[in-house]
Amino acid sequence: MNRFLAVSLLIASAVLAGCATHSSPELRPYTTEETKQLALEALSRRGLSFDEYQQQRAALTGQPQKPFGFDRQGEMNAERNVTLHGRPS
């Protein structure tokens, strides 16, 4: 009787262990959106300068590169008389 119980427990544990193990995950191809997202994440981890990052990001996304820089409208000249909202600046 003890042998029968031991063999039964051994078989039951083997069956349960076999059911609990995962087979290899299904390999499916990445979608284009997933591929683009992975490439952008890898690009952000590369430690590039801002200009290099923007160039490569524009190439990956297929968007034209936007020129980045300072405009001249933000500069203030002390000799120039500017009125802001009714008060001299």
HTML snippet that shows the backbone in 3Dmol.js (N, CA, C, O; Angstrom):
<script src="https://3Dmol.org/build/3Dmol-min.js"></script>
<div id="view" style="width:600px;height:400px;position:relative"></div>
<script>
const pdb = `
ATOM      1  N   MET A   1       0.816  -1.189   0.000  1.00  0.00           N
ATOM      2  CA  MET A   1       0.000   0.000   0.000  1.00  0.00           C
ATOM      3  C   MET A   1       0.864   1.260   0.000  1.00  0.00           C
ATOM      4  O   MET A   1       0.548   2.240  -0.675  1.00  0.00           O
ATOM      5  N   ASN A   2       1.955   1.225   0.761  1.00  0.00           N
ATOM      6  CA  ASN A   2       2.843   2.387   0.791  1.00  0.00           C
ATOM      7  C   ASN A   2       3.526   2.597  -0.554  1.00  0.00           C
ATOM      8  O   ASN A   2       3.741   3.731  -0.982  1.00  0.00           O
ATOM      9  N   ARG A   3       3.869   1.480  -1.224  1.00  0.00           N
ATOM     10  CA  ARG A   3       4.475   1.604  -2.543  1.00  0.00           C
ATOM     11  C   ARG A   3       3.481   2.222  -3.523  1.00  0.00           C
ATOM     12  O   ARG A   3       3.845   3.093  -4.313  1.00  0.00           O
ATOM     13  N   PHE A   4       2.259   1.786  -3.473  1.00  0.00           N
ATOM     14  CA  PHE A   4       1.231   2.328  -4.366  1.00  0.00           C
ATOM     15  C   PHE A   4       1.033   3.824  -4.129  1.00  0.00           C
ATOM     16  O   PHE A   4       0.900   4.591  -5.083  1.00  0.00           O
ATOM     17  N   LEU A   5       1.014   4.234  -2.884  1.00  0.00           N
ATOM     18  CA  LEU A   5       0.863   5.647  -2.549  1.00  0.00           C
ATOM     19  C   LEU A   5       2.077   6.450  -3.016  1.00  0.00           C
ATOM     20  O   LEU A   5       1.926   7.553  -3.542  1.00  0.00           O
ATOM     21  N   ALA A   6       3.253   5.913  -2.829  1.00  0.00           N
ATOM     22  CA  ALA A   6       4.478   6.605  -3.243  1.00  0.00           C
ATOM     23  C   ALA A   6       4.537   6.742  -4.761  1.00  0.00           C
ATOM     24  O   ALA A   6       4.886   7.807  -5.270  1.00  0.00           O
ATOM     25  N   VAL A   7       4.204   5.688  -5.485  1.00  0.00           N
ATOM     26  CA  VAL A   7       4.210   5.728  -6.954  1.00  0.00           C
ATOM     27  C   VAL A   7       3.141   6.693  -7.454  1.00  0.00           C
ATOM     28  O   VAL A   7       3.380   7.431  -8.410  1.00  0.00           O
ATOM     29  N   SER A   8       1.981   6.700  -6.832  1.00  0.00           N
ATOM     30  CA  SER A   8       0.899   7.611  -7.228  1.00  0.00           C
ATOM     31  C   SER A   8       1.323   9.057  -7.032  1.00  0.00           C
ATOM     32  O   SER A   8       1.095   9.895  -7.904  1.00  0.00           O
ATOM     33  N   LEU A   9       1.938   9.355  -5.893  1.00  0.00           N
ATOM     34  CA  LEU A   9       2.409  10.716  -5.639  1.00  0.00           C
ATOM     35  C   LEU A   9       3.519  11.112  -6.609  1.00  0.00           C
ATOM     36  O   LEU A   9       3.580  12.259  -7.051  1.00  0.00           O
ATOM     37  N   LEU A  10       4.381  10.178  -6.935  1.00  0.00           N
ATOM     38  CA  LEU A  10       5.455  10.459  -7.889  1.00  0.00           C
ATOM     39  C   LEU A  10       4.897  10.752  -9.279  1.00  0.00           C
ATOM     40  O   LEU A  10       5.338  11.692  -9.940  1.00  0.00           O
ATOM     41  N   ILE A  11       3.950   9.966  -9.712  1.00  0.00           N
ATOM     42  CA  ILE A  11       3.338  10.190 -11.034  1.00  0.00           C
ATOM     43  C   ILE A  11       2.553  11.504 -11.046  1.00  0.00           C
ATOM     44  O   ILE A  11       2.635  12.263 -12.011  1.00  0.00           O
ATOM     45  N   ALA A  12       1.802  11.773  -9.995  1.00  0.00           N
ATOM     46  CA  ALA A  12       1.019  13.012  -9.937  1.00  0.00           C
ATOM     47  C   ALA A  12       1.931  14.236  -9.936  1.00  0.00           C
ATOM     48  O   ALA A  12       1.643  15.229 -10.605  1.00  0.00           O
ATOM     49  N   SER A  13       3.030  14.166  -9.187  1.00  0.00           N
ATOM     50  CA  SER A  13       3.949  15.311  -9.160  1.00  0.00           C
ATOM     51  C   SER A  13       4.641  15.489 -10.510  1.00  0.00           C
ATOM     52  O   SER A  13       4.891  16.620 -10.927  1.00  0.00           O
ATOM     53  N   ALA A  14       4.958  14.384 -11.204  1.00  0.00           N
ATOM     54  CA  ALA A  14       5.575  14.478 -12.531  1.00  0.00           C
ATOM     55  C   ALA A  14       4.615  15.101 -13.530  1.00  0.00           C
ATOM     56  O   ALA A  14       5.018  15.926 -14.351  1.00  0.00           O
ATOM     57  N   VAL A  15       3.345  14.710 -13.466  1.00  0.00           N
ATOM     58  CA  VAL A  15       2.341  15.277 -14.378  1.00  0.00           C
ATOM     59  C   VAL A  15       2.157  16.764 -14.110  1.00  0.00           C
ATOM     60  O   VAL A  15       2.114  17.564 -15.044  1.00  0.00           O
ATOM     61  N   LEU A  16       2.048  17.136 -12.837  1.00  0.00           N
ATOM     62  CA  LEU A  16       1.878  18.548 -12.505  1.00  0.00           C
ATOM     63  C   LEU A  16       3.107  19.371 -12.871  1.00  0.00           C
ATOM     64  O   LEU A  16       2.971  20.510 -13.317  1.00  0.00           O
ATOM     65  N   ALA A  17       4.287  18.824 -12.694  1.00  0.00           N
ATOM     66  CA  ALA A  17       5.511  19.533 -13.065  1.00  0.00           C
ATOM     67  C   ALA A  17       5.581  19.726 -14.575  1.00  0.00           C
ATOM     68  O   ALA A  17       6.028  20.769 -15.051  1.00  0.00           O
ATOM     69  N   GLY A  18       5.142  18.726 -15.323  1.00  0.00           N
ATOM     70  CA  GLY A  18       5.139  18.848 -16.781  1.00  0.00           C
ATOM     71  C   GLY A  18       4.159  19.894 -17.267  1.00  0.00           C
ATOM     72  O   GLY A  18       4.421  20.585 -18.252  1.00  0.00           O
ATOM     73  N   CYS A  19       3.029  20.017 -16.581  1.00  0.00           N
ATOM     74  CA  CYS A  19       2.039  21.018 -16.972  1.00  0.00           C
ATOM     75  C   CYS A  19       2.495  22.424 -16.600  1.00  0.00           C
ATOM     76  O   CYS A  19       2.112  23.396 -17.252  1.00  0.00           O
ATOM     77  N   ALA A  20       3.309  22.532 -15.556  1.00  0.00           N
ATOM     78  CA  ALA A  20       3.713  23.849 -15.072  1.00  0.00           C
ATOM     79  C   ALA A  20       4.840  24.459 -15.900  1.00  0.00           C
ATOM     80  O   ALA A  20       4.993  25.680 -15.923  1.00  0.00           O
ATOM     81  N   THR A  21       5.621  23.641 -16.571  1.00  0.00           N
ATOM     82  CA  THR A  21       6.731  24.192 -17.345  1.00  0.00           C
ATOM     83  C   THR A  21       6.193  24.821 -18.616  1.00  0.00           C
ATOM     84  O   THR A  21       5.255  24.322 -19.238  1.00  0.00           O
ATOM     85  N   HIS A  22       6.805  25.910 -18.974  1.00  0.00           N
ATOM     86  CA  HIS A  22       6.403  26.620 -20.189  1.00  0.00           C
ATOM     87  C   HIS A  22       7.253  26.138 -21.342  1.00  0.00           C
ATOM     88  O   HIS A  22       8.468  25.983 -21.220  1.00  0.00           O
ATOM     89  N   SER A  23       6.624  25.915 -22.413  1.00  0.00           N
ATOM     90  CA  SER A  23       7.376  25.592 -23.612  1.00  0.00           C
ATOM     91  C   SER A  23       7.980  26.876 -24.141  1.00  0.00           C
ATOM     92  O   SER A  23       7.718  27.952 -23.603  1.00  0.00           O
ATOM     93  N   SER A  24       8.767  26.780 -25.162  1.00  0.00           N
ATOM     94  CA  SER A  24       9.412  27.978 -25.692  1.00  0.00           C
ATOM     95  C   SER A  24       8.338  28.968 -26.155  1.00  0.00           C
ATOM     96  O   SER A  24       7.327  28.563 -26.728  1.00  0.00           O
ATOM     97  N   PRO A  25       8.550  30.234 -25.914  1.00  0.00           N
ATOM     98  CA  PRO A  25       7.538  31.212 -26.312  1.00  0.00           C
ATOM     99  C   PRO A  25       7.399  31.256 -27.831  1.00  0.00           C
ATOM    100  O   PRO A  25       8.348  31.012 -28.576  1.00  0.00           O
ATOM    101  N   GLU A  26       6.230  31.564 -28.241  1.00  0.00           N
ATOM    102  CA  GLU A  26       5.989  31.642 -29.676  1.00  0.00           C
ATOM    103  C   GLU A  26       6.765  32.819 -30.246  1.00  0.00           C
ATOM    104  O   GLU A  26       6.689  33.939 -29.740  1.00  0.00           O
ATOM    105  N   LEU A  27       7.489  32.552 -31.275  1.00  0.00           N
ATOM    106  CA  LEU A  27       8.251  33.618 -31.921  1.00  0.00           C
ATOM    107  C   LEU A  27       7.398  34.193 -33.034  1.00  0.00           C
ATOM    108  O   LEU A  27       7.011  33.501 -33.976  1.00  0.00           O
ATOM    109  N   ARG A  28       7.122  35.450 -32.902  1.00  0.00           N
ATOM    110  CA  ARG A  28       6.347  36.126 -33.933  1.00  0.00           C
ATOM    111  C   ARG A  28       7.161  37.317 -34.406  1.00  0.00           C
ATOM    112  O   ARG A  28       7.926  37.887 -33.628  1.00  0.00           O
ATOM    113  N   PRO A  29       7.016  37.694 -35.634  1.00  0.00           N
ATOM    114  CA  PRO A  29       7.765  38.859 -36.119  1.00  0.00           C
ATOM    115  C   PRO A  29       7.220  40.145 -35.495  1.00  0.00           C
ATOM    116  O   PRO A  29       6.026  40.267 -35.221  1.00  0.00           O
ATOM    117  N   TYR A  30       8.117  41.086 -35.281  1.00  0.00           N
ATOM    118  CA  TYR A  30       7.710  42.389 -34.750  1.00  0.00           C
ATOM    119  C   TYR A  30       6.926  43.155 -35.806  1.00  0.00           C
ATOM    120  O   TYR A  30       7.183  43.029 -37.003  1.00  0.00           O
ATOM    121  N   THR A  31       5.975  43.943 -35.350  1.00  0.00           N
ATOM    122  CA  THR A  31       5.262  44.820 -36.273  1.00  0.00           C
ATOM    123  C   THR A  31       6.166  46.007 -36.599  1.00  0.00           C
ATOM    124  O   THR A  31       7.180  46.227 -35.936  1.00  0.00           O
ATOM    125  N   THR A  32       5.798  46.752 -37.603  1.00  0.00           N
ATOM    126  CA  THR A  32       6.626  47.905 -37.976  1.00  0.00           C
ATOM    127  C   THR A  32       6.637  48.950 -36.865  1.00  0.00           C
ATOM    128  O   THR A  32       7.654  49.605 -36.635  1.00  0.00           O
ATOM    129  N   GLU A  33       5.515  49.106 -36.180  1.00  0.00           N
ATOM    130  CA  GLU A  33       5.447  50.071 -35.072  1.00  0.00           C
ATOM    131  C   GLU A  33       6.360  49.640 -33.923  1.00  0.00           C
ATOM    132  O   GLU A  33       7.034  50.475 -33.320  1.00  0.00           O
ATOM    133  N   GLU A  34       6.383  48.349 -33.621  1.00  0.00           N
ATOM    134  CA  GLU A  34       7.267  47.847 -32.569  1.00  0.00           C
ATOM    135  C   GLU A  34       8.736  47.996 -32.953  1.00  0.00           C
ATOM    136  O   GLU A  34       9.570  48.334 -32.113  1.00  0.00           O
ATOM    137  N   THR A  35       9.050  47.745 -34.210  1.00  0.00           N
ATOM    138  CA  THR A  35      10.425  47.896 -34.680  1.00  0.00           C
ATOM    139  C   THR A  35      10.866  49.342 -34.577  1.00  0.00           C
ATOM    140  O   THR A  35      11.986  49.625 -34.151  1.00  0.00           O
ATOM    141  N   LYS A  36       9.988  50.263 -34.968  1.00  0.00           N
ATOM    142  CA  LYS A  36      10.327  51.687 -34.893  1.00  0.00           C
ATOM    143  C   LYS A  36      10.513  52.121 -33.445  1.00  0.00           C
ATOM    144  O   LYS A  36      11.426  52.889 -33.144  1.00  0.00           O
ATOM    145  N   GLN A  37       9.665  51.642 -32.551  1.00  0.00           N
ATOM    146  CA  GLN A  37       9.767  51.991 -31.134  1.00  0.00           C
ATOM    147  C   GLN A  37      11.072  51.458 -30.539  1.00  0.00           C
ATOM    148  O   GLN A  37      11.733  52.158 -29.773  1.00  0.00           O
ATOM    149  N   LEU A  38      11.439  50.239 -30.881  1.00  0.00           N
ATOM    150  CA  LEU A  38      12.700  49.667 -30.392  1.00  0.00           C
ATOM    151  C   LEU A  38      13.897  50.447 -30.903  1.00  0.00           C
ATOM    152  O   LEU A  38      14.859  50.659 -30.164  1.00  0.00           O
ATOM    153  N   ALA A  39      13.852  50.877 -32.156  1.00  0.00           N
ATOM    154  CA  ALA A  39      14.952  51.657 -32.721  1.00  0.00           C
ATOM    155  C   ALA A  39      15.057  53.018 -32.040  1.00  0.00           C
ATOM    156  O   ALA A  39      16.165  53.487 -31.779  1.00  0.00           O
ATOM    157  N   LEU A  40      13.927  53.662 -31.747  1.00  0.00           N
ATOM    158  CA  LEU A  40      13.951  54.954 -31.062  1.00  0.00           C
ATOM    159  C   LEU A  40      14.472  54.815 -29.632  1.00  0.00           C
ATOM    160  O   LEU A  40      15.194  55.687 -29.148  1.00  0.00           O
ATOM    161  N   GLU A  41      14.109  53.724 -28.955  1.00  0.00           N
ATOM    162  CA  GLU A  41      14.615  53.494 -27.606  1.00  0.00           C
ATOM    163  C   GLU A  41      16.121  53.258 -27.617  1.00  0.00           C
ATOM    164  O   GLU A  41      16.833  53.757 -26.746  1.00  0.00           O
ATOM    165  N   ALA A  42      16.610  52.502 -28.594  1.00  0.00           N
ATOM    166  CA  ALA A  42      18.042  52.267 -28.708  1.00  0.00           C
ATOM    167  C   ALA A  42      18.775  53.574 -29.030  1.00  0.00           C
ATOM    168  O   ALA A  42      19.880  53.807 -28.540  1.00  0.00           O
ATOM    169  N   LEU A  43      18.162  54.410 -29.843  1.00  0.00           N
ATOM    170  CA  LEU A  43      18.763  55.692 -30.190  1.00  0.00           C
ATOM    171  C   LEU A  43      18.879  56.604 -28.975  1.00  0.00           C
ATOM    172  O   LEU A  43      19.875  57.310 -28.820  1.00  0.00           O
ATOM    173  N   SER A  44      17.872  56.591 -28.120  1.00  0.00           N
ATOM    174  CA  SER A  44      17.897  57.463 -26.953  1.00  0.00           C
ATOM    175  C   SER A  44      18.947  57.029 -25.940  1.00  0.00           C
ATOM    176  O   SER A  44      19.376  57.839 -25.118  1.00  0.00           O
ATOM    177  N   ARG A  45      19.370  55.769 -25.979  1.00  0.00           N
ATOM    178  CA  ARG A  45      20.378  55.273 -25.037  1.00  0.00           C
ATOM    179  C   ARG A  45      21.805  55.445 -25.545  1.00  0.00           C
ATOM    180  O   ARG A  45      22.748  55.078 -24.844  1.00  0.00           O
ATOM    181  N   ARG A  46      21.986  55.985 -26.724  1.00  0.00           N
ATOM    182  CA  ARG A  46      23.312  56.041 -27.319  1.00  0.00           C
ATOM    183  C   ARG A  46      24.168  57.192 -26.819  1.00  0.00           C
ATOM    184  O   ARG A  46      25.383  57.168 -27.013  1.00  0.00           O
ATOM    185  N   GLY A  47      23.586  58.190 -26.188  1.00  0.00           N
ATOM    186  CA  GLY A  47      24.369  59.305 -25.661  1.00  0.00           C
ATOM    187  C   GLY A  47      24.896  60.235 -26.739  1.00  0.00           C
ATOM    188  O   GLY A  47      26.021  60.725 -26.639  1.00  0.00           O
ATOM    189  N   LEU A  48      24.111  60.478 -27.748  1.00  0.00           N
ATOM    190  CA  LEU A  48      24.519  61.363 -28.830  1.00  0.00           C
ATOM    191  C   LEU A  48      24.288  62.819 -28.444  1.00  0.00           C
ATOM    192  O   LEU A  48      23.553  63.120 -27.504  1.00  0.00           O
ATOM    193  N   SER A  49      24.928  63.711 -29.184  1.00  0.00           N
ATOM    194  CA  SER A  49      24.651  65.128 -28.975  1.00  0.00           C
ATOM    195  C   SER A  49      23.238  65.423 -29.476  1.00  0.00           C
ATOM    196  O   SER A  49      22.630  64.608 -30.170  1.00  0.00           O
ATOM    197  N   PHE A  50      22.730  66.590 -29.116  1.00  0.00           N
ATOM    198  CA  PHE A  50      21.355  66.931 -29.479  1.00  0.00           C
ATOM    199  C   PHE A  50      21.172  66.954 -30.992  1.00  0.00           C
ATOM    200  O   PHE A  50      20.183  66.434 -31.509  1.00  0.00           O
ATOM    201  N   ASP A  51      22.125  67.558 -31.702  1.00  0.00           N
ATOM    202  CA  ASP A  51      22.005  67.652 -33.160  1.00  0.00           C
ATOM    203  C   ASP A  51      22.064  66.280 -33.823  1.00  0.00           C
ATOM    204  O   ASP A  51      21.277  65.994 -34.725  1.00  0.00           O
ATOM    205  N   GLU A  52      23.003  65.419 -33.379  1.00  0.00           N
ATOM    206  CA  GLU A  52      23.092  64.074 -33.942  1.00  0.00           C
ATOM    207  C   GLU A  52      21.833  63.269 -33.654  1.00  0.00           C
ATOM    208  O   GLU A  52      21.339  62.535 -34.510  1.00  0.00           O
ATOM    209  N   TYR A  53      21.320  63.416 -32.433  1.00  0.00           N
ATOM    210  CA  TYR A  53      20.096  62.702 -32.064  1.00  0.00           C
ATOM    211  C   TYR A  53      18.936  63.132 -32.957  1.00  0.00           C
ATOM    212  O   TYR A  53      18.188  62.289 -33.452  1.00  0.00           O
ATOM    213  N   GLN A  54      18.784  64.432 -33.164  1.00  0.00           N
ATOM    214  CA  GLN A  54      17.686  64.924 -33.996  1.00  0.00           C
ATOM    215  C   GLN A  54      17.824  64.462 -35.442  1.00  0.00           C
ATOM    216  O   GLN A  54      16.824  64.148 -36.087  1.00  0.00           O
ATOM    217  N   GLN A  55      19.060  64.417 -35.962  1.00  0.00           N
ATOM    218  CA  GLN A  55      19.271  63.950 -37.329  1.00  0.00           C
ATOM    219  C   GLN A  55      18.883  62.484 -37.472  1.00  0.00           C
ATOM    220  O   GLN A  55      18.171  62.112 -38.405  1.00  0.00           O
ATOM    221  N   GLN A  56      19.352  61.658 -36.547  1.00  0.00           N
ATOM    222  CA  GLN A  56      19.059  60.233 -36.654  1.00  0.00           C
ATOM    223  C   GLN A  56      17.600  59.930 -36.346  1.00  0.00           C
ATOM    224  O   GLN A  56      17.028  59.003 -36.919  1.00  0.00           O
ATOM    225  N   ARG A  57      16.991  60.695 -35.452  1.00  0.00           N
ATOM    226  CA  ARG A  57      15.574  60.506 -35.144  1.00  0.00           C
ATOM    227  C   ARG A  57      14.720  60.863 -36.363  1.00  0.00           C
ATOM    228  O   ARG A  57      13.748  60.173 -36.673  1.00  0.00           O
ATOM    229  N   ALA A  58      15.089  61.940 -37.045  1.00  0.00           N
ATOM    230  CA  ALA A  58      14.354  62.322 -38.247  1.00  0.00           C
ATOM    231  C   ALA A  58      14.493  61.260 -39.332  1.00  0.00           C
ATOM    232  O   ALA A  58      13.550  61.003 -40.081  1.00  0.00           O
ATOM    233  N   ALA A  59      15.665  60.646 -39.414  1.00  0.00           N
ATOM    234  CA  ALA A  59      15.864  59.589 -40.406  1.00  0.00           C
ATOM    235  C   ALA A  59      15.033  58.354 -40.058  1.00  0.00           C
ATOM    236  O   ALA A  59      14.484  57.707 -40.949  1.00  0.00           O
ATOM    237  N   LEU A  60      14.938  58.026 -38.775  1.00  0.00           N
ATOM    238  CA  LEU A  60      14.153  56.847 -38.367  1.00  0.00           C
ATOM    239  C   LEU A  60      12.660  57.054 -38.541  1.00  0.00           C
ATOM    240  O   LEU A  60      11.951  56.152 -38.989  1.00  0.00           O
ATOM    241  N   THR A  61      12.183  58.231 -38.190  1.00  0.00           N
ATOM    242  CA  THR A  61      10.751  58.477 -38.257  1.00  0.00           C
ATOM    243  C   THR A  61      10.289  58.860 -39.651  1.00  0.00           C
ATOM    244  O   THR A  61       9.092  58.835 -39.936  1.00  0.00           O
ATOM    245  N   GLY A  62      11.221  59.214 -40.519  1.00  0.00           N
ATOM    246  CA  GLY A  62      10.847  59.583 -41.877  1.00  0.00           C
ATOM    247  C   GLY A  62      10.305  60.988 -41.991  1.00  0.00           C
ATOM    248  O   GLY A  62       9.700  61.345 -43.001  1.00  0.00           O
ATOM    249  N   GLN A  63      10.517  61.785 -40.965  1.00  0.00           N
ATOM    250  CA  GLN A  63      10.061  63.169 -40.987  1.00  0.00           C
ATOM    251  C   GLN A  63      11.223  64.062 -41.391  1.00  0.00           C
ATOM    252  O   GLN A  63      12.376  63.752 -41.092  1.00  0.00           O
ATOM    253  N   PRO A  64      10.930  65.167 -42.068  1.00  0.00           N
ATOM    254  CA  PRO A  64      12.017  66.086 -42.399  1.00  0.00           C
ATOM    255  C   PRO A  64      12.588  66.700 -41.124  1.00  0.00           C
ATOM    256  O   PRO A  64      11.873  66.947 -40.153  1.00  0.00           O
ATOM    257  N   GLN A  65      13.890  66.935 -41.156  1.00  0.00           N
ATOM    258  CA  GLN A  65      14.534  67.478 -39.974  1.00  0.00           C
ATOM    259  C   GLN A  65      14.160  68.944 -39.809  1.00  0.00           C
ATOM    260  O   GLN A  65      14.265  69.736 -40.746  1.00  0.00           O
ATOM    261  N   LYS A  66      13.728  69.290 -38.617  1.00  0.00           N
ATOM    262  CA  LYS A  66      13.362  70.663 -38.330  1.00  0.00           C
ATOM    263  C   LYS A  66      14.607  71.412 -37.889  1.00  0.00           C
ATOM    264  O   LYS A  66      15.377  70.908 -37.072  1.00  0.00           O
ATOM    265  N   PRO A  67      14.808  72.592 -38.413  1.00  0.00           N
ATOM    266  CA  PRO A  67      15.980  73.342 -37.970  1.00  0.00           C
ATOM    267  C   PRO A  67      15.774  73.847 -36.542  1.00  0.00           C
ATOM    268  O   PRO A  67      14.760  74.469 -36.224  1.00  0.00           O
ATOM    269  N   PHE A  68      16.744  73.569 -35.708  1.00  0.00           N
ATOM    270  CA  PHE A  68      16.698  74.027 -34.331  1.00  0.00           C
ATOM    271  C   PHE A  68      17.728  75.123 -34.161  1.00  0.00           C
ATOM    272  O   PHE A  68      18.829  75.042 -34.706  1.00  0.00           O
ATOM    273  N   GLY A  69      17.382  76.121 -33.424  1.00  0.00           N
ATOM    274  CA  GLY A  69      18.307  77.205 -33.159  1.00  0.00           C
ATOM    275  C   GLY A  69      17.550  78.344 -32.505  1.00  0.00           C
ATOM    276  O   GLY A  69      16.347  78.268 -32.257  1.00  0.00           O
ATOM    277  N   PHE A  70      18.289  79.390 -32.239  1.00  0.00           N
ATOM    278  CA  PHE A  70      17.699  80.542 -31.588  1.00  0.00           C
ATOM    279  C   PHE A  70      17.233  81.532 -32.642  1.00  0.00           C
ATOM    280  O   PHE A  70      17.902  81.745 -33.653  1.00  0.00           O
ATOM    281  N   ASP A  71      16.091  82.127 -32.395  1.00  0.00           N
ATOM    282  CA  ASP A  71      15.636  83.189 -33.289  1.00  0.00           C
ATOM    283  C   ASP A  71      16.108  84.531 -32.736  1.00  0.00           C
ATOM    284  O   ASP A  71      16.550  84.623 -31.590  1.00  0.00           O
ATOM    285  N   ARG A  72      16.011  85.533 -33.540  1.00  0.00           N
ATOM    286  CA  ARG A  72      16.494  86.845 -33.138  1.00  0.00           C
ATOM    287  C   ARG A  72      15.428  87.650 -32.415  1.00  0.00           C
ATOM    288  O   ARG A  72      15.712  88.764 -31.976  1.00  0.00           O
ATOM    289  N   GLN A  73      14.254  87.152 -32.277  1.00  0.00           N
ATOM    290  CA  GLN A  73      13.186  87.911 -31.654  1.00  0.00           C
ATOM    291  C   GLN A  73      13.327  87.955 -30.140  1.00  0.00           C
ATOM    292  O   GLN A  73      12.757  88.842 -29.503  1.00  0.00           O
ATOM    293  N   GLY A  74      14.056  87.042 -29.554  1.00  0.00           N
ATOM    294  CA  GLY A  74      14.192  87.007 -28.117  1.00  0.00           C
ATOM    295  C   GLY A  74      15.265  87.921 -27.567  1.00  0.00           C
ATOM    296  O   GLY A  74      15.394  88.062 -26.351  1.00  0.00           O
ATOM    297  N   GLU A  75      16.047  88.553 -28.450  1.00  0.00           N
ATOM    298  CA  GLU A  75      17.124  89.421 -27.995  1.00  0.00           C
ATOM    299  C   GLU A  75      16.593  90.805 -27.660  1.00  0.00           C
ATOM    300  O   GLU A  75      15.638  91.279 -28.276  1.00  0.00           O
ATOM    301  N   MET A  76      17.202  91.436 -26.702  1.00  0.00           N
ATOM    302  CA  MET A  76      16.786  92.773 -26.270  1.00  0.00           C
ATOM    303  C   MET A  76      17.983  93.712 -26.386  1.00  0.00           C
ATOM    304  O   MET A  76      19.089  93.383 -25.956  1.00  0.00           O
ATOM    305  N   ASN A  77      17.755  94.846 -26.954  1.00  0.00           N
ATOM    306  CA  ASN A  77      18.797  95.852 -27.080  1.00  0.00           C
ATOM    307  C   ASN A  77      18.467  96.984 -26.122  1.00  0.00           C
ATOM    308  O   ASN A  77      17.338  97.474 -26.107  1.00  0.00           O
ATOM    309  N   ALA A  78      19.440  97.403 -25.322  1.00  0.00           N
ATOM    310  CA  ALA A  78      19.205  98.455 -24.326  1.00  0.00           C
ATOM    311  C   ALA A  78      18.969  99.803 -24.994  1.00  0.00           C
ATOM    312  O   ALA A  78      18.327 100.673 -24.406  1.00  0.00           O
ATOM    313  N   GLU A  79      19.466  99.991 -26.193  1.00  0.00           N
ATOM    314  CA  GLU A  79      19.284 101.265 -26.883  1.00  0.00           C
ATOM    315  C   GLU A  79      17.923 101.352 -27.557  1.00  0.00           C
ATOM    316  O   GLU A  79      17.513 102.434 -27.978  1.00  0.00           O
ATOM    317  N   ARG A  80      17.238 100.266 -27.661  1.00  0.00           N
ATOM    318  CA  ARG A  80      15.960 100.240 -28.341  1.00  0.00           C
ATOM    319  C   ARG A  80      14.850 100.523 -27.341  1.00  0.00           C
ATOM    320  O   ARG A  80      14.836  99.943 -26.255  1.00  0.00           O
ATOM    321  N   ASN A  81      13.941 101.386 -27.681  1.00  0.00           N
ATOM    322  CA  ASN A  81      12.836 101.735 -26.809  1.00  0.00           C
ATOM    323  C   ASN A  81      11.661 100.827 -27.141  1.00  0.00           C
ATOM    324  O   ASN A  81      11.081 100.917 -28.223  1.00  0.00           O
ATOM    325  N   VAL A  82      11.314  99.949 -26.201  1.00  0.00           N
ATOM    326  CA  VAL A  82      10.238  98.990 -26.409  1.00  0.00           C
ATOM    327  C   VAL A  82       9.192  99.218 -25.344  1.00  0.00           C
ATOM    328  O   VAL A  82       9.517  99.390 -24.169  1.00  0.00           O
ATOM    329  N   THR A  83       7.937  99.220 -25.750  1.00  0.00           N
ATOM    330  CA  THR A  83       6.851  99.371 -24.793  1.00  0.00           C
ATOM    331  C   THR A  83       6.129  98.045 -24.671  1.00  0.00           C
ATOM    332  O   THR A  83       5.634  97.502 -25.659  1.00  0.00           O
ATOM    333  N   LEU A  84       6.069  97.522 -23.448  1.00  0.00           N
ATOM    334  CA  LEU A  84       5.351  96.293 -23.192  1.00  0.00           C
ATOM    335  C   LEU A  84       4.127  96.583 -22.365  1.00  0.00           C
ATOM    336  O   LEU A  84       4.239  97.003 -21.214  1.00  0.00           O
ATOM    337  N   HIS A  85       2.977  96.370 -22.927  1.00  0.00           N
ATOM    338  CA  HIS A  85       1.703  96.535 -22.225  1.00  0.00           C
ATOM    339  C   HIS A  85       1.579  97.897 -21.538  1.00  0.00           C
ATOM    340  O   HIS A  85       1.158  97.988 -20.385  1.00  0.00           O
ATOM    341  N   GLY A  86       1.942  98.922 -22.247  1.00  0.00           N
ATOM    342  CA  GLY A  86       1.760 100.266 -21.725  1.00  0.00           C
ATOM    343  C   GLY A  86       2.860 100.766 -20.790  1.00  0.00           C
ATOM    344  O   GLY A  86       2.725 101.857 -20.235  1.00  0.00           O
ATOM    345  N   ARG A  87       3.924 100.024 -20.599  1.00  0.00           N
ATOM    346  CA  ARG A  87       5.000 100.493 -19.729  1.00  0.00           C
ATOM    347  C   ARG A  87       6.324 100.363 -20.485  1.00  0.00           C
ATOM    348  O   ARG A  87       6.518  99.420 -21.252  1.00  0.00           O
ATOM    349  N   PRO A  88       7.221 101.307 -20.264  1.00  0.00           N
ATOM    350  CA  PRO A  88       8.510 101.221 -20.965  1.00  0.00           C
ATOM    351  C   PRO A  88       9.331 100.062 -20.409  1.00  0.00           C
ATOM    352  O   PRO A  88       9.262  99.727 -19.226  1.00  0.00           O
ATOM    353  N   SER A  89      10.082  99.485 -21.278  1.00  0.00           N
ATOM    354  CA  SER A  89      10.880  98.345 -20.862  1.00  0.00           C
ATOM    355  C   SER A  89      12.347  98.726 -20.816  1.00  0.00           C
ATOM    356  O   SER A  89      13.192  97.894 -20.485  1.00  0.00           O
TER     357      SER A  89
END
`;
const viewer = $3Dmol.createViewer("view");
viewer.addModel(pdb, "pdb");
viewer.setStyle({}, {cartoon: {color: "spectrum"}});
viewer.zoomTo();
viewer.render();
</script>
